[in-house]
Amino acid sequence: MFTFSPSGNISGFFPLAAFILFLAPVHAENVAGASADRLFQQHCAACHNPGRLGAMGPALLPENLKRLRKAKAAKVIADGRVATQMPAFGDKLNKLQITQLVDYIYTPLDKVPVWGLEEINKSHVIHFDLRALPDRPRFDADPQNLFVVVELGDHHATILDGDRLVPLHRFKTRFALHGGPKYSPDGRFVYFASRDGWISKFDMYNFKTVAEIRAGINTRNLAVSSDGRYVLVGNYLPHSLVMLDARDLKPIKYFHVTGRNGKSSRVSAVYNAPPRNSFIVALKDVTEVWEISYLDNPEPVYNGYVHDYRYDEAMADRGPFPVRRIVLDDYLDDFFFDQPYEHLIGAARNGKNGQVINLIVGRKIAEIPLKGLPHLGSGISWTYKGIPVFATPNLKTGMVSVIDMKNWKVIKQIKTLGPGFFMRSHDNTNYAWVDVFFGPDRDAVHVIDKNTLEIVKTLRPAPGKTAAHVEFDRYGKYALLSIWDMDGALIIYDAKALKEIKRLPMKKPSGKYNVYNKTHYLSGTSH
C-alpha cells in the first residue's frame, strides 16, 4: 500500500479510492457534503424535516437564516436555544461536524420549493360533509366550557369537560401543532395549524375532523375572523399569508408578503382584532405591521408612513382584504393587545424594550423598558388600583414586568425563580399564575396576587419535570396546569384555595384552550 511521509512523499501502496480522492479535491468536497447530509438526517431531520423544509423545528434554509450569522448558528447547535425545544448537541458532535452542519444548512437547495395556490388547492381534503352531520352536540356537557388539550408527546388532542373535569374524546392530530388552536365564534369548530403547514377543521359537536388543507411548508399560526367566515394563515415558508374560507378551508386569496421596500418577509404571527374587524400581522424580516380588513366594504386605509394620516390614493392596497402597512423603526416578533384593541405592545428585536403602537393613528407612541425579551404573546391584563395594567413574563430574565397602560411605565418587576413562558389569569380570580419554564427551577409555578403584586405561593407539582401553561375554566373556578413530559399530566387546582383536586395522565400536554375564554377574548388569556 502507499503511505504518506511527513514531507508529503508517497511510498508504498494505498487504496485506489483514497489516491483518487487525494488527487481530486472536488471529490473530497462531495464526500464532505455527503457526510453533512448524513449528520443532518441523523440528528436534525426528525424536527426540521429530511428536506430541511421544517416540521417541529423551523425550516433550515438560507432564506430563513438571513438574520442568523453562521457563528451564532454554530453556537445554537452546540448549546441549544432559549425559549425553544432546540436541544444542545455539543456533547454529541465535535467542532468539525458542527461546522459541516452549519455550512450545509446555509447551502441553497438545488430547487427552491414552491407552495402556491396550485399546490395548496391540490392538498385540499374534505373528510365529512357538514350537511350530513348533526348541528347539535353529541354529548351531555356545556359546549362553552370544553377544553381542547394539545398533547405534543404523541400528537393527539383531548376534549375535556370543564365542569366534570373528565375527558370526552381523544383523537390524533397532525404532527407538531403550533400557535394554539382557534375557535369559530360559536365554539362549534376549532382550527389547528401544524408546523408543516397543515390546517385542520375539527367539529367539536361531532368529534370529527371535517376538512384539511396544507397552506404552507412552514407555518407559524392562524387566526379566525370575528364573523367566522375567514381563516388567515401566516407562513415562514414560503413568505406568504393565505386567506381560507372557514366553511371548507378553500383558499380565497394568496398574499406574497413583501415590505414597502420590496424585501420579502417571513410571517411571525397573525391575530384577530375583533373590534376592528381585521387581522393584525407581525412580520419577521421587515419593520412593518400589517392590518388586513375582512369587512365586505372596508373604509379606505392609509399607510402608516404617511405621517399626516391622509388617505394616499397611490399607495393604498385596493380590492378585497386591503393591507394597511404600519411602518416601525424596529422589528416586532410578538404582540399583546389592550382590551379595546386600540394599542398593540410588541417586543422589539433588540430585546431591551417594548414598542407601543396606536392602531388608530398607525404609529409608535411609546417605548417600554423591558429587559429580558418579554413573551408578550402570553401577556395578560387586569385593573390594579383603578388603572389598567398588563403583565408579561420574560424569556431571558427571571422576572414578571407589570406595566401601567395609561402612561406605559413599569410599575413593578416581580422577581421569579427563572425565565417564564406563560402567564394566565381570569376575571373571577385574584391570582395570576406564571411558570418558570427555563432553568433548574422549571418545575416551579408562581401564584401572584393581582392586588398586591406579590408572589403568594410557589407550587412544584411534579419535582424535576417542567410545569407550564395554566388555563382556567369558563367560570374561573379551576386552574389547569400541564406537566410537559411524556409521562406527564394535566393537574387541576381549585383556583381559590390553590389546592390540587385532580390529576389526569397525559403525553406531554402543552396548551389547553377553553371555548368560552377564547371566543370571548378574556383579558386573562392569550388571544
C-alpha positions as CSV (number, residue, x, y, z in Angstrom):
1,M,0.0,0.0,0.0
2,F,1.0,3.6,-0.4
3,T,1.9,5.6,2.7
4,F,2.5,9.3,3.2
5,S,5.6,10.6,4.8
6,P,5.6,13.9,6.8
7,S,7.3,15.5,3.8
8,G,4.3,14.6,1.6
9,N,6.1,12.0,-0.5
10,I,4.3,8.8,-1.4
11,S,5.7,5.4,-0.6
12,G,4.3,2.0,-0.8
13,F,0.7,1.4,-1.8
14,F,-2.7,2.6,-0.6
15,P,-6.3,2.0,-1.8
16,L,-7.1,3.4,-5.3
17,A,-10.2,5.3,-4.0
18,A,-8.1,7.2,-1.5
19,F,-5.5,8.0,-4.1
20,I,-8.2,9.4,-6.4
21,L,-9.6,11.4,-3.5
22,F,-6.1,12.8,-2.9
23,L,-5.7,13.8,-6.5
24,A,-9.1,15.3,-6.9
25,P,-10.2,17.7,-4.1
26,V,-13.7,18.1,-5.7
27,H,-14.4,14.5,-4.7
28,A,-13.4,15.4,-1.2
29,E,-16.0,18.2,-1.2
30,N,-18.6,15.7,-2.3
31,V,-17.7,13.4,0.5
32,A,-17.8,16.2,3.0
33,G,-21.3,17.2,1.7
34,A,-22.5,13.6,1.9
35,S,-21.1,13.4,5.5
36,A,-23.0,16.6,6.4
37,D,-26.2,15.2,4.9
38,R,-25.8,12.0,7.0
39,L,-25.3,14.1,10.1
40,F,-28.4,16.2,9.3
41,Q,-30.5,13.1,8.7
42,Q,-29.2,11.5,12.0
43,H,-29.6,14.5,14.3
44,C,-31.8,17.1,12.7
45,A,-34.2,15.6,10.3
46,A,-36.8,14.5,12.9
47,C,-37.5,18.1,13.9
48,H,-36.5,20.0,10.8
49,N,-37.7,17.7,8.0
50,P,-35.4,15.5,5.9
51,G,-35.5,18.1,3.2
52,R,-34.9,21.0,5.6
53,L,-38.4,22.3,4.9
54,G,-39.3,22.5,8.6
55,A,-41.6,20.4,10.9
56,M,-41.5,20.8,14.7
57,G,-38.4,23.0,14.2
58,P,-38.2,25.8,11.6
59,A,-37.0,25.4,8.0
60,L,-33.2,25.4,7.8
61,L,-32.7,27.2,4.5
62,P,-30.5,30.2,3.7
63,E,-33.6,32.4,3.1
64,N,-34.8,31.5,6.6
65,L,-31.5,32.2,8.2
66,K,-30.6,35.6,6.9
67,R,-30.7,37.2,10.3
68,L,-28.6,34.5,11.9
69,R,-24.8,34.6,11.4
70,K,-23.0,31.3,10.9
71,A,-21.1,31.7,14.2
72,K,-24.4,32.1,16.0
73,A,-25.8,29.1,14.2
74,A,-22.9,27.0,15.4
75,K,-23.5,28.2,18.9
76,V,-27.1,27.2,18.7
77,I,-26.3,23.7,17.5
78,A,-23.7,23.3,20.3
79,D,-25.6,24.9,23.2
80,G,-29.3,24.8,22.2
81,R,-31.6,27.8,22.2
82,V,-33.5,29.5,24.9
83,A,-37.3,29.6,24.5
84,T,-37.4,26.8,22.0
85,Q,-37.2,23.0,22.1
86,M,-33.8,23.1,20.3
87,P,-31.5,20.8,22.4
88,A,-27.7,21.1,22.7
89,F,-25.6,18.9,20.6
90,G,-22.2,19.9,21.9
91,D,-21.8,16.6,23.7
92,K,-22.6,14.6,20.6
93,L,-20.9,16.5,17.8
94,N,-17.3,17.8,17.5
95,K,-16.4,21.2,16.2
96,L,-15.8,19.9,12.6
97,Q,-19.1,18.2,12.5
98,I,-20.9,21.3,13.7
99,T,-19.1,23.4,11.1
100,Q,-20.2,20.9,8.4
101,L,-23.8,21.2,9.6
102,V,-23.7,25.0,9.5
103,D,-22.3,25.0,6.0
104,Y,-24.9,22.5,5.0
105,I,-28.0,24.4,6.2
106,Y,-26.7,27.7,4.6
107,T,-26.4,25.9,1.3
108,P,-29.3,26.6,-1.0
109,L,-31.5,23.7,-2.1
110,D,-30.9,22.5,-5.6
111,K,-34.5,23.5,-6.3
112,V,-36.4,26.2,-4.3
113,P,-39.7,24.6,-3.0
114,V,-42.8,26.1,-4.4
115,W,-46.1,26.2,-2.5
116,G,-48.5,28.5,-4.2
117,L,-52.3,28.3,-4.9
118,E,-51.9,25.3,-7.2
119,E,-50.1,23.2,-4.6
120,I,-52.5,24.4,-1.8
121,N,-55.6,23.5,-3.8
122,K,-54.2,20.0,-4.7
123,S,-53.8,19.3,-0.9
124,H,-57.4,20.1,-0.1
125,V,-59.3,17.3,1.6
126,I,-63.0,17.1,2.7
127,H,-63.4,14.3,5.2
128,F,-67.0,14.8,6.1
129,D,-69.9,16.7,4.5
130,L,-71.1,19.0,7.2
131,R,-74.7,18.8,5.8
132,A,-74.7,15.2,6.9
133,L,-73.6,15.9,10.5
134,P,-75.9,16.9,13.3
135,D,-75.8,20.6,14.2
136,R,-76.1,20.0,17.9
137,P,-73.6,18.4,20.4
138,R,-73.5,14.7,20.6
139,F,-72.5,14.8,24.3
140,D,-74.1,15.9,27.6
141,A,-71.8,18.8,28.6
142,D,-71.7,22.6,28.3
143,P,-70.2,23.2,24.8
144,Q,-68.9,26.6,26.0
145,N,-66.9,25.1,28.9
146,L,-65.0,22.5,26.9
147,F,-61.2,22.4,26.6
148,V,-59.0,21.3,23.8
149,V,-55.8,19.9,25.4
150,V,-52.9,19.5,22.9
151,E,-50.7,16.5,23.7
152,L,-47.4,17.1,21.9
153,G,-45.9,13.8,23.2
154,D,-47.8,11.6,20.7
155,H,-49.5,14.2,18.6
156,H,-53.1,13.9,19.9
157,A,-55.7,16.2,21.4
158,T,-58.1,15.6,24.2
159,I,-61.6,17.2,24.5
160,L,-62.2,17.8,28.2
161,D,-65.4,18.6,30.0
162,G,-64.6,21.7,32.1
163,D,-67.4,21.1,34.6
164,R,-66.9,17.4,35.4
165,L,-63.2,17.5,34.5
166,V,-63.3,14.3,32.6
167,P,-62.1,13.6,29.0
168,L,-64.8,13.2,26.4
169,H,-62.8,12.3,23.4
170,R,-59.2,11.8,22.3
171,F,-58.0,12.0,18.6
172,K,-54.9,12.1,16.6
173,T,-53.7,15.4,15.2
174,R,-51.3,16.4,12.5
175,F,-47.6,16.3,13.5
176,A,-46.3,19.2,15.7
177,L,-49.2,21.6,16.2
178,H,-48.2,25.2,16.6
179,G,-49.6,28.5,17.6
180,G,-52.6,27.3,19.5
181,P,-55.9,26.2,18.0
182,K,-58.6,28.9,17.3
183,Y,-62.4,28.5,17.6
184,S,-65.2,29.7,15.4
185,P,-67.3,32.4,17.2
186,D,-70.0,29.9,18.3
187,G,-67.4,27.4,19.5
188,R,-68.6,24.6,17.3
189,F,-65.4,24.3,15.2
190,V,-61.8,24.5,16.2
191,Y,-59.0,25.1,13.7
192,F,-55.5,23.7,14.1
193,A,-52.2,24.6,12.4
194,S,-49.2,22.2,12.2
195,R,-45.7,23.4,11.8
196,D,-45.5,21.8,8.4
197,G,-48.5,23.8,7.1
198,W,-51.5,21.6,7.6
199,I,-54.7,23.4,8.6
200,S,-57.4,21.1,10.1
201,K,-61.0,22.0,10.9
202,F,-62.5,19.9,13.7
203,D,-66.2,19.7,14.6
204,M,-66.5,19.9,18.4
205,Y,-70.1,18.8,18.3
206,N,-69.4,15.6,16.4
207,F,-65.8,14.9,17.3
208,K,-64.7,14.7,13.7
209,T,-62.0,16.3,11.5
210,V,-64.1,17.6,8.6
211,A,-61.6,19.3,6.3
212,E,-57.9,19.9,5.8
213,I,-55.5,21.8,3.6
214,R,-51.8,22.4,3.5
215,A,-51.4,26.2,3.4
216,G,-47.6,26.4,3.6
217,I,-44.4,24.5,4.1
218,N,-43.5,26.0,7.4
219,T,-46.5,27.7,9.2
220,R,-46.5,29.9,12.2
221,N,-50.1,30.2,13.2
222,L,-53.6,31.0,12.2
223,A,-56.4,33.4,13.2
224,V,-60.2,33.2,12.7
225,S,-62.3,36.3,11.9
226,S,-64.9,37.5,14.4
227,D,-67.7,36.8,11.9
228,G,-66.5,33.2,11.5
229,R,-66.1,33.5,7.7
230,Y,-62.3,33.5,7.3
231,V,-59.1,31.8,8.5
232,L,-55.9,33.6,7.9
233,V,-52.7,31.5,7.9
234,G,-49.2,33.0,8.3
235,N,-46.1,31.2,6.9
236,Y,-42.4,31.2,7.4
237,L,-42.0,29.3,4.1
238,P,-43.0,30.4,1.7
239,H,-43.2,34.0,2.7
240,S,-46.9,34.2,2.5
241,L,-50.3,34.7,4.0
242,V,-53.2,32.5,2.9
243,M,-56.8,33.5,3.4
244,L,-59.1,30.5,3.6
245,D,-62.9,30.1,3.5
246,A,-63.7,29.0,7.1
247,R,-66.5,26.8,5.8
248,D,-64.4,24.3,3.8
249,L,-60.8,25.7,4.0
250,K,-60.7,26.5,0.3
251,P,-58.2,29.3,-0.4
252,I,-59.7,32.7,-1.2
253,K,-56.6,34.9,-1.5
254,Y,-52.8,34.4,-1.5
255,F,-50.6,37.2,-0.2
256,H,-46.9,37.4,-1.2
257,V,-45.5,39.0,1.9
258,T,-43.3,41.8,0.8
259,G,-42.3,45.0,2.6
260,R,-42.7,48.5,1.2
261,N,-39.0,48.4,0.3
262,G,-39.6,45.3,-1.8
263,K,-38.0,42.9,0.7
264,S,-39.7,39.5,1.2
265,S,-40.5,38.6,4.8
266,R,-41.5,35.6,6.9
267,V,-44.7,36.0,9.0
268,S,-44.1,35.9,12.8
269,A,-47.8,35.6,13.7
270,V,-51.4,36.6,12.8
271,Y,-54.1,37.7,15.2
272,N,-57.7,38.6,15.0
273,A,-58.7,42.1,16.3
274,P,-62.5,41.8,17.0
275,P,-63.5,45.4,17.5
276,R,-61.6,46.4,14.3
277,N,-62.9,43.6,12.1
278,S,-59.4,42.9,10.9
279,F,-56.4,40.7,11.2
280,I,-53.1,42.0,12.6
281,V,-49.9,40.5,11.1
282,A,-46.4,40.5,12.7
283,L,-43.6,40.4,10.2
284,K,-40.2,38.8,10.9
285,D,-37.9,40.5,8.3
286,V,-39.3,44.0,7.6
287,T,-40.1,46.7,10.1
288,E,-43.9,46.8,9.4
289,V,-47.1,45.6,11.0
290,W,-50.0,44.8,8.6
291,E,-53.7,45.2,9.3
292,I,-56.0,43.4,6.9
293,S,-59.7,44.2,7.0
294,Y,-62.2,41.4,6.4
295,L,-65.2,43.7,6.1
296,D,-67.1,43.4,2.8
297,N,-66.8,47.2,2.2
298,P,-63.9,48.4,4.3
299,E,-63.2,52.1,4.6
300,P,-60.2,53.4,2.7
301,V,-57.0,52.8,4.7
302,Y,-53.8,54.8,4.8
303,N,-50.2,53.5,5.0
304,G,-48.5,54.1,8.3
305,Y,-45.6,56.0,6.9
306,V,-47.9,58.9,5.8
307,H,-47.5,60.9,8.9
308,D,-50.4,63.4,8.3
309,Y,-52.6,60.3,8.1
310,R,-54.3,61.4,4.9
311,Y,-55.5,58.6,2.6
312,D,-52.8,58.1,0.0
313,E,-54.6,57.0,-3.2
314,A,-51.4,55.8,-4.9
315,M,-50.1,53.6,-2.1
316,A,-53.3,52.0,-0.6
317,D,-54.0,48.4,-1.2
318,R,-57.2,48.1,-3.3
319,G,-59.7,45.3,-3.5
320,P,-60.9,42.6,-1.0
321,F,-58.8,42.3,2.1
322,P,-56.8,45.5,1.7
323,V,-53.5,45.7,3.5
324,R,-52.7,48.7,5.7
325,R,-49.0,49.0,6.4
326,I,-47.8,50.5,9.7
327,V,-44.1,51.2,9.4
328,L,-42.0,51.0,12.5
329,D,-38.4,51.7,13.5
330,D,-37.7,48.1,14.8
331,Y,-38.7,44.6,14.1
332,L,-41.5,43.1,16.2
333,D,-41.8,39.4,16.8
334,D,-44.9,39.1,19.0
335,F,-47.8,41.2,20.2
336,F,-50.1,41.9,23.2
337,F,-53.3,43.9,22.7
338,D,-55.1,46.1,25.1
339,Q,-58.7,45.0,25.6
340,P,-60.2,47.7,23.3
341,Y,-57.7,46.7,20.6
342,E,-56.6,50.3,20.2
343,H,-53.0,49.6,21.1
344,L,-50.6,46.7,20.5
345,I,-47.5,46.2,22.5
346,G,-44.7,44.4,20.7
347,A,-41.4,43.0,21.8
348,A,-38.6,44.9,19.9
349,R,-35.9,42.7,18.3
350,N,-33.2,44.5,20.4
351,G,-34.5,42.6,23.4
352,K,-34.3,45.8,25.5
353,N,-37.7,47.4,25.1
354,G,-41.3,47.1,24.0
355,Q,-42.9,49.3,21.4
356,V,-46.4,50.6,21.9
357,I,-48.3,51.1,18.6
358,N,-51.5,53.0,18.4
359,L,-53.7,51.3,15.8
360,I,-55.9,54.2,15.3
361,V,-53.2,56.6,14.1
362,G,-51.0,53.9,12.9
363,R,-47.6,54.7,14.6
364,K,-45.5,54.0,17.6
365,I,-46.4,56.3,20.5
366,A,-44.2,55.0,23.4
367,E,-41.4,52.7,24.3
368,I,-41.4,50.5,27.4
369,P,-38.1,49.5,29.1
370,L,-38.4,45.7,29.1
371,K,-35.2,43.7,29.6
372,G,-35.1,40.0,29.1
373,L,-37.1,39.7,25.9
374,P,-40.7,39.5,27.2
375,H,-43.0,36.9,25.7
376,L,-45.8,39.4,25.1
377,G,-47.9,36.8,23.3
378,S,-48.5,35.4,26.8
379,G,-49.2,38.7,28.5
380,I,-52.4,39.3,30.5
381,S,-54.2,42.4,31.8
382,W,-56.4,43.5,34.7
383,T,-57.3,46.5,36.8
384,Y,-54.8,47.4,39.6
385,K,-55.7,50.2,42.0
386,G,-58.1,51.6,39.4
387,I,-55.7,51.6,36.5
388,P,-55.4,49.1,33.6
389,V,-52.2,47.2,33.7
390,F,-50.6,44.4,31.7
391,A,-48.0,41.9,32.9
392,T,-45.7,39.6,31.0
393,P,-43.0,37.0,31.8
394,N,-39.5,37.3,30.4
395,L,-37.8,34.7,28.3
396,K,-34.2,35.5,29.4
397,T,-34.6,37.0,32.9
398,G,-36.4,35.7,36.0
399,M,-39.0,38.4,36.4
400,V,-42.5,39.5,35.5
401,S,-42.9,43.1,34.3
402,V,-46.1,44.9,35.3
403,I,-46.9,48.0,33.1
404,D,-49.3,50.9,33.6
405,M,-51.3,51.0,30.4
406,K,-52.1,54.7,30.7
407,N,-48.5,56.1,30.9
408,W,-46.7,53.0,29.7
409,K,-44.4,53.0,32.7
410,V,-43.1,49.9,34.6
411,I,-44.9,49.7,37.9
412,K,-43.0,46.7,39.2
413,Q,-40.6,43.9,38.3
414,I,-41.6,40.8,40.2
415,K,-38.6,38.6,40.7
416,T,-39.2,34.9,39.9
417,L,-37.1,31.7,40.1
418,G,-36.2,31.9,36.4
419,P,-37.4,33.0,32.9
420,G,-41.0,32.2,32.2
421,F,-43.1,31.5,29.1
422,F,-46.8,31.6,30.0
423,M,-48.8,33.8,32.3
424,R,-52.6,33.4,32.8
425,S,-55.4,34.6,35.0
426,H,-59.2,35.0,34.9
427,D,-61.7,37.8,35.6
428,N,-63.1,35.8,38.6
429,T,-59.8,35.2,40.4
430,N,-57.5,37.4,42.4
431,Y,-54.5,35.4,41.2
432,A,-52.2,35.3,38.2
433,W,-50.1,32.2,37.5
434,V,-46.7,32.2,35.8
435,D,-44.4,29.3,35.1
436,V,-40.6,29.1,35.3
437,F,-40.2,27.4,32.0
438,F,-36.4,27.6,31.7
439,G,-33.6,26.7,34.0
440,P,-33.2,24.4,37.0
441,D,-36.5,25.6,38.6
442,R,-38.6,24.7,35.6
443,D,-40.8,22.5,37.8
444,A,-42.0,25.6,39.7
445,V,-45.1,27.7,39.2
446,H,-45.6,31.1,41.0
447,V,-49.0,32.4,42.0
448,I,-49.2,36.2,42.2
449,D,-51.8,38.2,44.0
450,K,-53.1,40.8,41.4
451,N,-54.0,43.2,44.2
452,T,-50.5,43.3,45.9
453,L,-48.3,42.2,43.0
454,E,-46.6,39.8,45.4
455,I,-45.9,36.0,45.0
456,V,-48.2,34.3,47.5
457,K,-47.4,30.7,46.7
458,T,-44.9,28.6,44.7
459,L,-46.1,25.2,43.6
460,R,-43.9,22.3,42.5
461,P,-46.5,19.7,41.4
462,A,-44.0,17.3,39.7
463,P,-40.4,17.8,41.0
464,G,-37.9,17.7,38.2
465,K,-40.5,18.0,35.4
466,T,-41.4,21.2,33.5
467,A,-44.7,22.7,34.8
468,A,-46.3,25.2,32.4
469,H,-49.2,26.9,30.8
470,V,-52.1,27.4,33.2
471,E,-55.6,27.9,31.8
472,F,-58.9,28.5,33.5
473,D,-62.3,27.0,33.0
474,R,-65.2,29.3,31.9
475,Y,-66.0,30.4,35.4
476,G,-62.5,30.8,36.8
477,K,-63.2,28.0,39.3
478,Y,-60.5,25.7,38.2
479,A,-56.9,26.3,37.1
480,L,-55.5,23.6,34.8
481,L,-51.7,23.1,34.6
482,S,-49.6,21.0,32.3
483,I,-46.6,18.8,33.2
484,W,-44.6,18.8,29.9
485,D,-43.3,15.2,30.0
486,M,-44.0,12.0,28.1
487,D,-45.2,10.7,31.4
488,G,-46.9,14.0,32.0
489,A,-50.2,15.0,33.4
490,L,-52.9,17.7,33.4
491,I,-53.2,18.9,37.0
492,I,-56.4,20.6,38.1
493,Y,-56.4,23.1,41.0
494,D,-59.1,24.8,43.0
495,A,-58.3,28.3,41.8
496,K,-59.3,29.9,45.1
497,A,-57.8,27.5,47.6
498,L,-54.8,26.8,45.4
499,K,-55.1,23.1,46.2
500,E,-54.8,20.2,43.7
501,I,-58.0,18.3,43.2
502,K,-57.4,16.1,40.3
503,R,-54.6,14.7,38.1
504,L,-55.1,13.3,34.6
505,P,-52.2,11.4,33.0
506,M,-51.3,12.7,29.5
507,K,-48.5,12.6,26.9
508,K,-46.6,15.8,27.2
509,P,-49.7,18.1,27.4
510,S,-48.9,21.6,26.3
511,G,-51.7,24.2,25.8
512,K,-55.3,23.8,26.9
513,Y,-57.8,26.1,25.4
514,N,-61.2,26.8,26.9
515,V,-64.0,27.6,24.4
516,Y,-65.7,30.4,26.3
517,N,-62.5,32.2,27.4
518,K,-61.1,32.1,23.9
519,T,-64.2,33.1,22.0
520,H,-64.9,36.0,24.4
521,Y,-61.2,37.1,24.3
522,L,-61.0,37.4,28.1
523,S,-58.2,39.5,29.5
524,G,-56.6,36.7,31.4
525,T,-55.7,34.5,28.4
526,S,-53.9,34.8,25.1
527,H,-55.9,36.0,22.1
